[in-house]
């Protein structure tokens, strides 16, 4: 079966997770100029905290397949 797939020429791929999105955001001078450095720094700090909390969470699949019970 053929898959219908369209790609925009010159379009960049979206980040696959929050950490990649934050890394891209940190490089954006346009958003830093629009939001201001203080807002940008606060938002990045908050979202990095979210990522760290998520990274510490074990899913049910991880519990079943990687932990000795």
N, C-alpha and C positions, 0 to 999 in steps of 0.2 A: 504494500500500500504506500503510495506516495504521500508525503506530508507536505501540506501547503505551508510555506515559510517565507515570510517577507522580512527583509532587513533594510533598515534605513541606511543609506550610504553616508559614511562618515560619522554615524552615531556611535557613541561609546556605550559599552555594556554597563548596566547598573550593578552596584556592589551586591555581593551575594549574602552579606551579613552586616550586622550593625558595626562591627569593628572596621570592616573595609569602608563602610560609608563614613564613619568618623574620620578615618585617615584621609579620605578624599575631601571632606569638609575642612579639615585642618589646612589643606593646601589652597583653599578657595579665597583669594584676596577679594573677590567681588562680594561674597557674603560677609566677610569680615568688615569691609567698608560699609556695607548696607546696615548690618546689625550693630556694629561697634565692637571693639575688642573685649570690653567687659561682658557684654551679653554672650558673645561667641565663646569666651573662656568659660563662663558659667554653664552654658549649654553643653559644651564638650565635657566638662567635668562631671555633670549630671549623667550624661549618656555613657561615659566611660564607667561610672559606678553601676549603671544598669547592665552593661556588658559583663562586668566582673561578677555581678550577682548571678546573671544567667549562666556564665561559664562554670560557676561552682555548683550548679544544679545538676543532679543526675536524673536522667530520664528513666522510665520504667524499662526500656530496652537495655540501657546500660546496666541497670541493676540485675536484670535477668541474664545477660550474656557476659558480664565481666567481673562480677563480684562472686567470691566463694561464699556460699551460704550453707 
